[in-house]
Amino acid sequence: MAEAFFDIVFAADPRFPGGTSTALASEVKAARRAGLSAALLPVLSPLLKQARPVHPQIKSALIETGTPMIGPAITVETRFVVLHHPLVFNQLPAAPLSVRAEHGVVVLHHPPHDGRGISDYDPAEVLRMTGLMLGVTPWLAPVGPLVRKQLAGLESQTLPLDWLNLIDLDDWPDQSERIAAPLPATLRIGRHSRPHPPKWPDTVETALAAYPFAPDIHVSMLGADPEALARRYGVTCPAHWRCLPFASQTAADYLATLDAWVYFHGDDWVEAFGRAILEAAACGLPVILPPHFRPLFGPAAIYCRPEEVADTLADLRVNDAARGLQARRARAHIGKAFALESYPARFAAIDPAFASIRRASALPPVPTVSAPPSIRRLGADRILMMSSNGVGLGHLTRLLAIAEADPTQPQPVFFTLSRGEPFVQQAGFPCEFSPFHRNLDVDTDAWNDNLALSLTEASDFHGVGVFVFDGNIPYQGVLDFMAGRPHIRTVWSRRGFWRNDHDPALARGGAFDLILSPGDFADIIDNGPTAHDRAANQLRLPPIWRVPPGPVLSRKDARRALDLPESGACVLISLGSMVNNDLGGMPSLIVAAIRDGGDIPVVLRSPLEPEGLSVPEGALLRAVYPVTPCLAAFDYAVSAAGYNSFHEFTAAGLPTVWLPNEAGEMDRQELRARFAWITGAGEMLRASDRMRVNPVLDRMRDPAHRASLSARARALATGNGVCLAASLLADLSCMTVFRSDAEPARHV
């Protein structure tokens, strides 16, 4: 039985960077404006090789209209399912689509073949595939006449009217008055597109005709790659072209800098629609296009051949009235032919009874809410978070930070090789512990086989749809588990500062759908393997650190909570588990120097260490996790430079002497410590710096020095990426994955 009903369900990969996503965002708004109930069924398609978040315009439209995402854990019914882009749906998904529809529509945002006749997809095969996954034979909906021309033989299953892109004129400021005013000395022309070479004319001669060099013409191009254009034309990109990176500014801001819009492309390229053209004309810019666009845009543009562009621009240049007339004509035609209000008629043409049904079930206006804007998600899959062994709590802490960042999402489930399992349960999350093979007398291959089985059982039991691994090297058991559950979306969370001998593990990233790379305050001096990795499925995020729920304690309350003296300077000594870190007596030297200077050393015992450890004379021993809420209790700290401590202490502005763990299996903590020292955000000691202990700690007793370190440290904390990471995983938890069958990844 279906658990929800919607008039329309949009099915799409919402990560597309161009016009497909913009068109979908407009349809979401059009449906809500018409009073239709709608939802987005997001899919993860292999078509996009580059890792991307949900397109910002789709995200904005979903939030603005209250339109939910629906995930695999819920089954919905709908009158119409609208599948956007044929190349997304030309293979079966890895799991059933969670939608039952009366009617289906496949929006063809891409032509079946290019200008040379080379096929990109077979529309008949798309019909067959989508019919199998939906249980109903859908309609093909070309977005323009050039796509329709390529559907010969499929007329009976093709909608009679094109599924045109829609636009809300309110989103595009009217430039027609400015365009009609007398021009300054220079006519500013431009274009906007993805940096795909076929979207430019074939030869440099044609390109220079379309975008001419003249003293009174200024040419700019948003989405132009000079190197790609130089390769296309065999010469350096023309010097008078101002090339701006794609998405370096909003389309609306860019259009406000132009007096006319010119778009010509190569013969191999078939422009299915031309979203950027629609947006330029909607602003009232005079738009100059090749004649084959006339059936689509009609009076909204001026049509000519490339060699006629210069004369056309010259006419516009001297004729203010003609520019103004064309600007008003373009905006008026766009507002009529591509208006959001025309959207419901498409569905009434498919199902004549829909008009009366819609009037009876129209939605009320979207209520105004004061809560922070977020996407509604229905039927999101649970997320299984796995941390590797490690020697401390770093991997587990980073996952906890992400899990706690969005309490509105389905509760994550943890699977860890770390002995920190009790801390996950204390935070309120289910957790399963499995010992690492080094802690057992077992064969490594057997351990990996058991790990794959344990992960499979855990994911099946909890209904998991997303798997997140935080660790340096994905184990073979992890890869085997992922290969055996192809419907599960997979993520590798991987911090930087790797040592060079860890480089081979990078190859395992190809087994994951997404690699999340949390940044580091010290990124600028990371020269290791991850810093140079350009994996297509990688997203680099701001640094992530844990901010535990609950209050951050004042100095007085923090000292009371830790049972510390109310007066006197207390110094936090946090050197981790020290299981693999031989500091050669440095901890005792540090404690003695702090004590001899009249301060109170407080040794933070790793919660993974057994109780009853000896404490250096004159030091207090405390075992608390997490310590972050209590940092105000301390005047300064001496700490290992692990990822979490470095970011938590720096963000809190706690003056710190960084004493890195330089064991071979660790990240390069010495570089983080050096960065803090160089930038004045911290002090640095290494295991060999016995003679420097007293001078460094003497400086830390100076309140002015500590204040300077604190201010520089806080300045480094430009933003916590934890909410972005949580949002990316939440979006992924709603996605149905499409993937080709592949052999399980093996050791590399």
Residue pairs with C-beta under 8 A, 6 or more apart in sequence:
1 75
2 75
2 76
2 77
2 100
3 74
3 75
3 76
3 379
4 39
4 70
4 74
4 76
4 77
4 378
5 37
5 76
5 77
5 78
6 37
6 38
6 39
6 76
6 77
6 78
7 31
7 36
7 37
7 38
7 78
7 79
7 80
7 347
7 358
7 361
8 31
8 36
8 37
8 38
8 39
8 78
8 79
8 80
8 81
8 82
8 347
9 38
9 39
9 40
9 41
9 70
9 76
9 78
9 80
9 81
9 82
9 99
9 101
10 24
10 27
10 28
10 38
10 39
10 40
10 41
10 81
10 82
10 84
11 40
11 41
11 43
11 81
11 82
11 83
11 84
11 89
11 97
11 99
12 20
12 21
12 24
12 40
12 41
12 42
12 43
12 83
12 84
12 85
12 88
13 42
13 43
13 44
13 45
13 47
13 48
13 84
13 85
13 88
14 21
14 24
14 40
14 42
14 54
14 55
14 58
14 59
14 731
15 21
15 48
15 52
15 53
15 54
15 55
16 48
16 52
16 55
16 85
17 52
17 55
17 194
17 246
17 247
18 194
18 275
19 109
19 165
19 273
19 274
19 275
19 276
20 84
20 85
20 109
21 55
21 57
21 58
22 55
22 57
22 165
22 275
23 84
23 107
23 109
23 143
23 165
23 166
23 273
23 275
24 58
24 61
24 84
25 55
25 57
25 58
25 60
25 61
26 61
26 165
26 166
26 167
26 168
26 340
27 82
27 166
27 343
28 38
28 40
28 58
28 61
28 62
28 65
28 67
29 61
29 64
29 65
29 168
29 340
30 166
30 340
30 341
30 343
31 38
31 65
31 67
31 343
32 38
32 65
32 66
32 67
32 363
32 366
33 340
33 341
33 343
34 340
34 341
34 343
34 344
34 358
34 362
35 358
35 361
35 362
35 363
36 344
36 358
36 362
36 363
37 361
37 363
38 65
38 67
39 67
39 68
39 69
39 70
39 76
39 78
39 378
40 58
40 62
40 67
40 68
40 69
40 70
41 69
41 70
41 81
41 97
41 98
41 99
41 736
42 54
42 69
42 731
42 734
42 735
42 736
43 88
43 93
43 735
43 736
43 737
43 738
44 489
44 513
44 732
44 735
44 736
44 737
44 738
44 739
45 87
45 88
45 738
46 738
46 739
46 740
47 85
47 87
47 88
49 536
49 537
50 536
50 537
51 514
51 515
51 536
51 537
51 538
51 539
52 539
53 539
53 724
53 727
53 728
53 731
54 375
54 731
59 375
61 67
62 68
62 69
62 375
62 376
63 373
63 374
63 375
64 366
65 366
66 366
66 367
66 376
67 376
68 375
68 376
68 377
68 378
69 375
69 376
69 377
69 378
69 380
69 731
69 734
70 76
70 98
70 99
70 377
70 378
70 379
70 734
71 98
71 377
71 378
71 379
71 380
71 381
71 465
71 733
71 734
71 735
71 736
72 95
72 98
72 379
72 381
72 465
72 487
72 734
72 736
73 98
73 379
73 380
73 381
73 382
73 410
73 463
73 465
74 98
74 378
74 379
75 98
75 99
75 100
75 379
76 98
76 99
76 100
76 378
76 379
77 99
77 100
77 101
78 99
78 100
78 101
78 102
79 101
79 102
79 103
79 347
79 351
79 354
79 357
80 101
80 102
80 103
80 104
80 105
80 347
80 350
80 351
81 99
81 101
81 103
81 104
81 105
81 134
81 138
82 104
82 105
82 107
83 89
83 104
83 105
83 106
83 107
83 130
83 138
84 107
84 109
85 107
85 108
85 109
85 110
86 106
86 108
86 109
86 110
86 112
86 121
86 123
86 126
87 110
87 120
87 121
88 738
89 106
89 126
89 129
89 130
89 133
89 738
90 121
90 122
90 125
90 126
90 129
91 129
91 738
91 740
92 129
92 132
92 133
92 738
93 133
93 487
93 736
93 737
93 738
94 486
94 487
94 736
94 737
94 738
94 739
95 487
95 736
95 737
96 133
97 133
97 134
97 736
98 379
98 736
99 134
100 135
101 134
101 135
101 136
102 136
102 351
103 136
103 138
103 139
103 350
103 351
104 130
104 131
104 134
104 136
104 137
104 138
104 139
105 138
105 139
105 141
105 159
105 163
105 350
106 126
106 127
106 130
106 138
106 139
106 140
106 141
107 141
107 143
107 163
108 123
108 140
108 141
108 142
108 143
108 147
108 151
108 163
108 272
109 143
109 272
109 273
110 120
110 121
110 147
110 272
111 120
111 146
111 147
111 150
111 270
111 272
112 119
112 120
112 121
112 122
112 123
112 147
112 150
112 151
113 119
113 120
113 150
113 270
114 120
114 198
114 268
114 269
114 270
115 266
115 267
115 268
115 269
115 270
116 267
116 268
123 140
123 150
123 151
123 154
124 153
124 154
126 140
127 137
127 138
127 140
127 154
127 157
130 138
131 137
131 138
137 157
138 157
139 157
139 158
139 159
139 350
140 151
140 154
140 157
140 158
140 159
141 158
141 159
141 162
141 163
142 148
142 151
142 158
142 159
142 162
142 163
142 272
143 162
143 163
143 164
143 165
143 272
143 273
144 162
144 164
144 271
144 272
144 273
144 274
144 296
145 162
145 295
145 296
146 270
146 271
146 272
146 292
146 296
147 162
147 270
147 272
148 158
148 162
150 270
151 158
159 346
159 349
159 350
160 349
161 346
161 349
162 296
163 346
164 273
164 296
164 337
164 338
165 273
165 275
165 278
165 338
166 338
166 339
166 340
166 342
166 343
167 278
167 279
167 282
167 334
167 338
167 339
167 340
168 340
169 282
169 331
169 334
169 335
169 339
171 252
172 252
172 255
172 279
172 282
172 283
173 252
173 256
173 283
174 283
174 284
174 331
175 255
175 256
175 283
175 284
175 285
175 327
176 284
176 324
176 327
176 328
176 331
177 324
179 259
179 284
179 285
179 286
179 323
179 324
179 326
179 327
180 320
180 321
180 323
180 324
180 327
180 328
181 320
182 320
183 259
183 317
183 320
185 216
186 216
186 217
186 218
187 216
187 217
187 218
187 259
187 260
187 313
187 316
187 317
188 218
188 220
188 257
188 258
188 259
188 260
189 211
189 217
189 218
189 219
189 220
189 258
189 259
189 260
189 261
189 262
189 313
190 219
190 220
190 221
190 222
190 254
190 257
190 258
190 261
190 262
191 211
191 221
191 222
191 223
191 261
191 262
191 263
191 276
192 221
192 222
192 223
192 251
192 254
192 255
192 276
192 279
192 280
193 199
193 222
193 223
193 263
193 276
194 223
194 246
195 223
195 224
195 225
195 228
195 245
195 246
196 269
197 228
197 229
197 231
197 232
197 266
198 265
198 266
198 268
198 269
199 265
199 266
199 269
200 207
200 229
200 232
200 264
200 265
200 266
201 207
201 209
201 210
201 264
201 265
201 266
201 306
202 266
202 267
202 268
203 233
204 233
204 234
204 235
204 238
206 264
206 306
207 233
207 238
207 264
208 238
209 306
209 307
209 309
209 310
210 262
210 264
210 306
210 309
211 219
211 221
211 238
211 241
211 262
211 309
212 219
212 309
212 310
212 313
213 238
213 240
214 310
216 317
217 313
218 242
219 240
219 241
219 242
220 241
220 242
220 243
220 244
220 254
220 257
220 258
221 241
221 242
221 243
221 244
222 244
222 246
222 248
222 249
222 251
222 254
223 244
223 245
223 246
223 247
224 237
224 241
224 243
224 244
225 243
225 245
226 237
226 241
226 243
227 237
229 237
229 241
229 243
230 236
230 237
237 243
244 254
251 276
251 279
252 279
252 283
255 261
255 279
255 280
255 283
255 285
256 283
258 280
258 285
259 285
259 286
259 316
259 323
260 285
260 286
260 287
260 288
260 313
260 316
260 323
261 277
261 280
261 281
261 285
261 286
261 287
261 288
262 287
262 288
262 309
262 313
263 274
263 276
263 277
263 287
263 288
263 289
264 289
264 290
264 306
264 309
265 271
271 293
273 296
274 293
274 296
274 297
277 287
277 289
277 293
277 297
277 301
278 297
278 334
278 338
280 287
281 287
281 297
281 300
281 301
281 330
281 331
281 333
281 334
282 330
282 331
282 334
282 335
282 338
283 331
284 327
284 328
284 330
284 331
285 327
285 330
286 302
286 316
286 323
286 326
286 327
286 330
287 297
287 300
287 301
287 302
287 330
288 301
288 302
288 303
288 304
288 309
288 312
288 313
289 297
289 301
289 302
289 303
290 303
290 304
290 305
290 306
291 303
291 304
291 305
293 301
293 303
294 301
294 303
297 333
298 333
298 337
299 329
299 330
299 333
300 329
300 330
300 333
300 334
300 337
301 330
302 312
302 326
304 312
315 322
316 322
316 323
316 326
344 354
344 355
344 358
347 354
347 358
348 354
348 355
348 358
374 408
375 730
375 731
377 409
377 730
377 733
377 734
379 734
380 409
380 410
380 465
380 730
380 733
380 734
381 410
381 463
381 464
381 465
381 466
381 733
381 734
382 410
382 411
382 412
382 413
382 462
382 463
382 464
382 465
382 466
382 733
383 409
383 410
383 412
383 413
383 464
383 465
383 466
383 467
383 468
383 729
383 733
384 412
384 413
384 414
384 415
384 455
384 458
384 459
384 462
384 464
384 466
384 467
384 468
385 399
385 402
385 403
385 412
385 413
385 414
385 415
385 468
385 470
386 414
386 415
386 416
386 417
386 455
386 467
386 468
386 469
386 470
386 471
386 478
387 395
387 396
387 398
387 399
387 414
387 416
387 417
387 418
387 470
387 471
388 395
388 417
388 418
388 469
388 470
388 471
388 472
388 473
388 475
389 417
389 418
389 436
389 438
389 471
390 396
390 417
390 418
390 471
391 576
391 577
391 579
391 580
391 665
391 666
392 576
392 577
392 606
392 608
392 642
393 418
393 420
393 423
393 606
393 607
393 608
393 625
393 644
394 642
394 643
394 644
395 418
395 470
395 471
396 414
396 416
396 418
396 420
396 423
396 424
396 470
397 546
397 626
397 644
398 470
398 493
398 495
398 518
398 544
398 546
398 643
398 644
399 412
399 414
399 468
399 470
399 493
400 423
400 424
400 427
400 429
400 546
401 544
401 545
401 546
401 547
401 722
402 468
402 493
402 544
402 722
402 725
402 726
402 729
403 412
403 414
403 427
403 429
403 726
404 427
404 546
404 547
404 548
404 549
405 722
405 723
405 725
405 726
406 723
406 726
406 727
406 730
409 726
409 729
409 730
409 733
410 733
411 428
411 429
411 430
412 429
413 429
413 430
413 431
413 432
413 458
413 462
413 464
414 421
414 424
414 429
414 430
414 431
414 432
415 431
415 432
415 434
415 454
415 455
415 458
416 424
416 431
416 432
416 433
416 434
417 433
417 434
417 435
417 436
418 433
418 608
419 433
419 608
420 607
420 608
420 625
421 431
421 432
421 433
423 607
423 625
424 431
425 431
427 548
430 462
432 454
432 458
434 451
434 454
437 444
437 447
437 448
440 447
445 476
447 477
448 475
448 476
448 477
448 480
449 477
449 480
450 477
451 475
451 477
451 478
451 481
452 476
452 477
452 478
452 480
452 481
452 484
455 467
455 477
455 478
455 481
456 481
456 484
456 485
458 464
459 467
459 481
459 485
459 488
464 488
465 487
465 488
465 489
465 733
466 488
466 489
466 490
466 491
466 729
466 732
466 733
467 481
467 482
467 485
467 488
467 489
467 490
467 491
468 490
468 491
468 492
468 493
468 729
469 478
469 490
469 491
469 492
469 493
469 512
470 492
470 493
470 494
471 494
472 494
472 498
472 502
472 505
472 667
473 502
473 505
473 508
474 492
474 505
474 508
474 511
474 512
476 746
476 747
479 508
479 511
479 744
479 745
479 746
480 744
482 488
482 490
482 511
482 512
482 745
483 511
483 742
483 743
483 744
483 745
484 744
486 737
486 739
486 741
487 736
487 737
488 737
489 513
489 514
489 732
489 733
489 735
489 737
490 511
490 512
490 513
490 514
491 512
491 513
491 514
491 515
491 516
491 729
491 732
492 508
492 509
492 512
492 514
492 515
492 516
493 516
493 518
493 725
494 509
494 515
494 516
494 517
494 530
495 517
495 518
495 520
495 530
495 643
495 667
496 517
496 518
496 519
496 520
496 523
496 526
496 528
496 530
496 531
496 667
497 520
497 522
497 526
497 528
497 530
497 643
497 667
497 668
497 669
497 671
497 672
498 528
498 529
498 530
498 667
498 668
499 528
499 664
499 667
499 668
500 528
500 529
501 664
502 528
502 529
503 529
504 748
505 748
506 529
506 530
506 533
506 535
507 748
508 745
508 748
509 515
509 533
509 535
509 537
509 538
510 535
510 537
510 745
511 745
512 537
513 537
513 732
513 737
514 537
514 538
514 539
514 728
514 732
515 535
515 537
515 538
515 539
516 538
516 539
516 541
516 725
516 728
517 530
517 538
517 539
517 540
517 541
518 541
518 542
518 543
518 544
518 643
518 721
518 725
519 540
519 541
519 542
519 543
519 544
519 721
520 526
520 543
520 643
520 646
520 647
520 672
521 543
521 646
521 647
521 650
521 672
521 675
521 716
521 717
522 646
522 671
522 672
522 675
522 676
523 531
524 675
525 671
525 674
525 675
526 668
526 671
528 668
539 728
541 721
541 724
541 725
542 718
542 719
542 720
542 721
542 724
543 647
543 717
543 719
543 720
543 721
544 647
544 720
544 721
544 722
544 725
545 644
545 647
545 648
545 651
545 720
545 722
546 626
546 628
546 644
546 648
546 722
547 628
547 720
547 722
548 626
548 628
548 629
550 629
551 629
552 628
552 629
552 632
553 561
553 629
553 630
553 632
553 633
554 632
555 632
555 633
556 566
558 629
558 630
558 631
558 632
558 633
559 565
559 566
559 570
559 633
560 566
561 630
561 633
562 602
562 622
562 624
562 630
562 633
563 622
564 570
564 600
564 602
564 620
564 633
565 600
568 598
568 599
568 600
569 598
569 599
569 600
569 635
569 636
569 701
570 599
570 600
570 602
570 633
570 634
570 635
571 594
571 599
571 600
571 601
571 602
571 634
571 635
571 636
571 637
571 638
571 700
572 602
572 604
572 627
572 631
572 633
572 634
572 636
572 637
572 638
572 639
572 654
573 587
573 590
573 591
573 594
573 601
573 602
573 603
573 604
573 619
573 637
573 638
573 639
574 604
574 627
574 637
574 638
574 639
574 640
574 645
575 581
575 583
575 587
575 638
575 639
575 640
575 659
575 661
576 606
576 640
576 642
576 645
576 661
577 606
577 608
577 609
578 587
578 606
578 661
580 661
580 663
580 665
580 666
581 640
581 661
581 662
581 663
581 666
582 687
583 659
583 687
584 687
584 688
584 690
585 690
586 659
586 685
586 687
586 689
586 690
586 693
587 603
587 616
588 616
589 690
589 693
590 601
590 638
590 659
590 685
590 693
590 697
591 601
591 603
591 616
591 617
591 618
591 619
592 616
592 617
592 618
593 693
593 694
593 697
594 600
594 601
594 638
594 697
595 601
595 617
595 618
595 619
597 697
597 698
597 701
599 635
599 701
600 620
601 616
601 618
601 619
601 620
602 619
602 620
602 621
602 622
602 634
603 615
603 616
603 619
603 620
603 621
603 622
604 622
604 623
604 624
604 627
605 613
605 621
605 622
605 623
606 623
607 623
607 624
607 625
611 623
613 621
615 621
624 630
626 648
628 648
628 652
631 648
631 649
631 652
631 654
634 654
635 655
635 706
636 654
636 655
636 656
636 657
636 700
636 706
636 709
637 649
637 654
637 655
637 656
637 657
638 656
638 657
638 659
638 685
639 645
639 646
639 649
639 656
639 657
639 658
639 659
640 658
640 659
640 660
640 661
640 669
641 658
641 659
641 660
641 661
641 669
641 670
641 672
641 673
641 676
642 661
642 666
642 667
642 669
643 667
646 658
646 669
646 672
646 676
647 717
649 656
649 713
650 656
650 676
650 681
650 682
650 713
650 714
650 716
650 717
651 713
651 714
651 717
651 720
653 710
653 711
653 713
653 714
654 710
654 713
655 682
655 700
655 705
655 706
655 709
655 710
655 713
656 676
656 682
656 683
656 709
656 713
657 682
657 683
657 684
657 685
657 696
657 697
657 700
658 669
658 672
658 673
658 676
658 677
658 682
658 683
658 684
658 685
659 673
659 684
659 685
659 686
659 687
660 669
660 670
660 672
660 673
660 684
660 686
661 669
662 669
662 670
662 686
662 687
670 686
673 682
673 684
673 686
674 684
675 681
676 682
676 683
676 684
676 713
677 683
677 684
679 712
679 716
680 708
680 709
680 712
681 709
681 712
681 713
681 715
681 716
682 709
682 713
683 696
683 699
683 700
683 709
685 692
685 693
685 696
689 696
699 705
700 706
